[in-house]
Each structure stands twice: as C-alpha cells, then as structure tokens.
Amino acid sequence: MNIATSLLTGVLISSAAAYLGTLMLGRRMALVAGPLGHLTLPGIALALMYGFDVTLGAFPFVILGIVLIWLFEVRTKLPVEALTAIVFATGVAAAFLFLPIEQAEAALVGDIAMVGTFDLILTAVLSAIIFSIVTKNYRKLLLTSISEDLARVQGINSKKHNLIYLTMVAIVVALGVKLVGGLMTAALVAIPACSARNLSRNLLQDRLLAIGFGVGSCMLGIVLSQISGHPAGVLIILINAAIFVMTAVFKR
Amino acid sequence: MRILEVEDLSVELEGEKILENLSFHVDEGEVLTILGPNGAGKTVLLRTLLGLLPYRGKIRWKKKDLRIGYVPQRLPFIKDFPLTVKEFFRLKEVSEREMHGVLSSLLMADPSILDKKMGTLSSGQFQRVLVAYALVGSPNVLLFDEPTAGIDLGAEETVYDLLNRLKMKRKITILLVTHDIAVVYQFATHCLCLNKRMLCFGTPREINGTLLSELYGGKVKIYEHRH
C-alpha cells in the first residue's frame, strides 16, 4: 500500500507499453493487443482466487490465446478479427464462471494500489527486457511493420521479428493488467502511441512523446485515484483519452 | 554473362495458379520489361524471384557478387509511421555519404527532403526515394515494380530517363514491371509478356501486334515512338 511502489510500477508498465505502441500501428497490430488483453481474464481470475501475482496468472493465458487464434486461423482461414472475438468472449465468460463477483473489480480495472515489492521487481525486470530487446531490434521491427517484403529482401527474418514483437506485447499485456485490469490493456499500448502520432514530426519525437504521454497519464491517474478514491486504472485510461482528444485538436 | 536463369517456374497461391511454366533468362546489363494486364502475375513474378513466395521449377541467380535492389510497387503502411526520409534510409545500414550520393544521383540533392515525412511526399518524390533506397549498397540488379497509377515525376525527368541514366552509370541489370508499352520500345533490351502463362520472350522488335492483342485481349494499338 505504498504509493511510491505503485507509482514506480505504474511508470515502468506504462512506458514499456507506450514504447511498444509506437511500433504497433503498421499492420493492424493494435487489434492484437486488445483481444490479448481480454484473454488474460481467466488467468487474472485464477490469480485473484488463489492469491498469486496477476501478471504470472495472466501471462500463460495470453500465450494460450495467441496459440489458439493462430491455430484457428490456420484451420479455418477466417479473419483474425472474427476469431479473436470468439476467443475474447470465451475468456471473459470463463473468468466469470469462477471469479467471485466481489473480486471482479480488480480483474476488470486493475488495482495498482495493491502492488508490493515483488510486483515492482518483476515489473522492473520485465520492462527492462522489453526496452532492451525492442531498442536493439527497433529498425528491423519497424521495417517488418512497414513491409515484410522489403524486410525479407534485406535479409531480415520477418517471422522471427513478428514473434519477438508478439512476445513483447504478451509480456506488456500481462504487466498491464496490474495497472488497468484485463479489459483495457490495449488502450495502454495504443492510446499514447496514437496521441504521439498526431503531433510527431519524426520517429524520435514519436517515441519520446508516446512514452511521455503514457507515463504522464499513469502518474496523474494514480495520484488522482488517491485523492478521489476512483480506481486508478479507470482514471489512467480516461486521462490518456483526454490527451488523445487534445492532440487530435492540435494536429497540424 | 548470365545473371538469372528461370526454368519451368510455376507459382500457386491458395490453390490458384498464378504463374505457369515460365522459362526465361537475363544477361548482365540487360533491361527486361515484364509486360501484362492487371492480374497477370507480374508482381508475383518479381516477388517469387526475390524468394518471397513458394514456387515449383528452377530460379538460378548468379552466385558471385549478387546484390539485388528492390523497388516495391507501393508501401501502403508507411503512412502509419511518422518516418522522415532520413529515418527511412537508416532502416538500411547506410552512411550519410552514400545516402547523399544516391539522392543526388536521382536529382534530389536538396537536403530539405531528408526531414520530410515519407507520408507527405508527392507520389513522384516517393517513387524516387524508393528507387534511391533500393540503390543503397550499390546493387547490380534492380527489380522495379512500377506503380499502377500514373505518377508525376516532375517535368525534368521521367522514371525511364532515370533508369536509363542508372543503366549507363552503374551498369546495372534491370527487371522492370510496367504497363506502359512505349517503355518497351524506348528502353528495354528484352521483353517478357505475361498473362499467367508466358506469351512471349524476346527482344522488343520481335513483339508484334498480334501478340500484344492476345496479351491484352485485342484492344491494343501500338504507337511506336522513335526518338
């Protein structure tokens, strides 16, 4: 129940999410983070019921979700969007089959005030992994997002880089559930990146602005939540949305 | 010297035959235009030659010292990123000097272009930047997929003048997908007519009206340009 721990954990999660978000817009990838977020719900439910870390609960379910969607896609050739809708609904339904209703709020909107030292250490390690891997591969990931053909002609293994990216998204989604719950993690990835894109004139600005917006909304959200008593996750998303609206107005 | 040899090439995508039994070859320094109506499989052919698609048959590139540059038809997703021209070039390992070199060889020496966003370039500038990007690393083969829509490269130079200059300066071998029959006569040393099957392969002189009307379904008149 230490606000410094909450703030630090939140900042680490939201900056990693925003950073990944800057690579997401290319190939409709934002759609992926959304459904993946929802897939975490059964895992969060289990974690809350048995009292272990929600990130550790969420992660295997995200991976399961990715594999399921991929398998269904190969088998049925239906659009990924349709398949994720199916898997998403199943995830929500399965979660509420088991989860006592009084614990539903933490699962749905997150509870960053609950985090302790273990959460902070786990978050720090995972976000350090995300930042170093993404920074090291940024060019290749970006080119793969722009054009797989061009990437492959340059000798970049696009399948490998898609997998790296998806794994990073899975980790950040599993982390994000601490902050904003199982329904809104996609927003943590997508909104700061969208706001940044409205204003940025080059890639460097884009990354800095996205991380700035992500971190700013997170800190403000947590502080306001202490004052007002509303869940921090809800406030963080609303602040992010407000920033997006403002950047849309100021977009040149 | 032979640079590419294709034998009995067939490509099938999702159960549909796109290319059937293509055989042709390209020698060093040649300009091969690949001609055909929409949906003939021209882009698929280029992508197959680049090793991006599964195929049956044989594709043999020369082994020694092969550097391929590829100019894709378009990059629809690039507008999703606030990428400047300079940052685009950085996606390839390229020195400042080489970047300026290729840009000025394409008459884009004005340094202000480097800080422009890729998404805000005119279609002509965009095409030039794609060509410049492909030329980084001094390729000796250029695969060029011409955009379907007519693009305005500016009054001073057409894309074919540009390619012509490249051919002279850099002794580059070019495989060019085009819709523009005039290009074949102005610029190509060889021509491949494609409509899923290969309808012709030879020098432009060998291509006659009957073949082209077969290729395009009998509605083509040829106006040969002589300059």
Interface residues (C-beta under 8 A of the other chain):
Chain A: L25 G26 R27 R139 L142 L143 S145 I146 S147 D149 L150 R152 V153 Q154 R197 S200 R201 N202 L203 Q205 D206
Chain B: R47 L50 G51 L52 I68 Y70 P72 L75 F77 I78 D80 F81 P82 L83 T84 E87 R90 L91 K92 D115 K117
